[in-house]
């Protein structure tokens, strides 16, 4: 049976970086879409693009393509976006899949969920770059893509783009807790992901906010979209199926 997946990218990415994983989902016959969110498209004004803009762009993509029974997958920052989408158009969704992704409470920002030294770094970078943030290569190499060799770490880093900082500081508005949503929810935890320190983990600290959810775990870093897309696609299928 063919299912519909929409993959929502994380910060510094576009839909293009999701395509290697999408190929693994299409191989067994599924329909997969990889939109690029507002704020990360060429020509977008990074100084002004907001979290609401990003959420609106994902909602608009799903509605304009008339997608239903969507298995909506969010990676990292994409968890903020799929949470906002679910609050708006839950009737079009079959399941939410969070891939080492942020799970917000109403009135919470992404920065509220990251370590203070990340916030300080982001504040400084944004202040010097027109309210856009980039990730230092050292952090990318050691914490985000620690399962790759140096050439892949360098090549993937070159594909990243500046990210609108407002999407990290804006506080999301949710009409009800995500745990109350009457749709399926899964959390995919990549076990060597140290983008968030293991003392402040993705799972169970954030995953438990989903209420009843399916946990799927696999080996790999935060950036398996680059380092092991075939294995990540397999894990997403496990998390997304009924």
SULJODA-V993773 format. One line per field, one symbol per residue. psi: psi as a letter, one per 20 degrees, with the letter a starting at -180 (. if undefined). A space follows every 10 residues. Layout:
BEGIN
psi: ???
END
This chain:
BEGIN
psi: pprppppora qjrrhhiihh hhhhhhgjjq ppqmqpqphj qpiqnhhipr ghgggghggg ggghjlprlp oopppdhihg ghghghhglh iiqgqpoonl qpnqrpjqrg hijrqhhggg ggggghhikk kqqrpqhhgg ghhhlijqrg ghggghhiiq qqpphhihhq pqophqqhhi plrqpqpoop hjojhpqiim rgpjghhiii cprpppqqqr ahlihghmhg hggghhhhhi q.
END
